[in-house]
C-alpha cells in the first residue's frame, strides 16, 4: 500500500478560491502551480532571476520552511505587497513534512525580465 501523495493548497488573492493539488516530493511550489494552471508566471523558470513566483506562506507554515538564502531575500525586496512570510515559490521544494502547505497568491506580480 502506498502513502497518499502530499498536497499543497493555493489560495486566491482575495481568499475566495482554494485549490488543493498534489505536490510531488522534490518539486517546487512554482512548478506545482504552473503544472496545475494556477495563476503564477514563473518568468525565469526557477532561476531566481525574477519575483513572479512570489507567494505568501500561511503563518502557520512559515516556521516549517528553511530560511531564505540571501539571493532569495534580494529578489523578495522587489515584490509588490511584501509580507513577513513572503517567499519565492521556486525556492520552496516539497517534502513530506510540507504536506498540506498553504500558500496565498499575491494581488500582483512584477516581471523585471519583460
Steps between C-alpha positions, in 0.01 A plus 500: 500500500649836400461815704285778360686768309564824686274794419532875492220754528511819294271785607392776259603859580156588635465171687190399303652194329713214623666238286628183665737318267746214518850613588763249388801477729805690376297735278482875561181685592544701179515187282198353679300821444587520131429131436156542660408820310517712815556867410877528551740618232842362595665718232858392576402132524628467854842658452436761773539783248150643549230513762198383297461185711448703820269328748397588852541196722224451754639609840436153646744358244771766478703359789508157337691621194876539474607863532540686170849546362635852445431481124133421565474785750647736238233396247225529762598866545352552150153351556173687539338477841793332677389316814699349787427153359564584132711247312586413143311189392802376306693475827246294692560134419233256611588249768279259693509744793332764283193289421203738528710816449282807446623786281313816405542654157585872503277762339770594247836386373784694345688357204837672475601276208238642263 
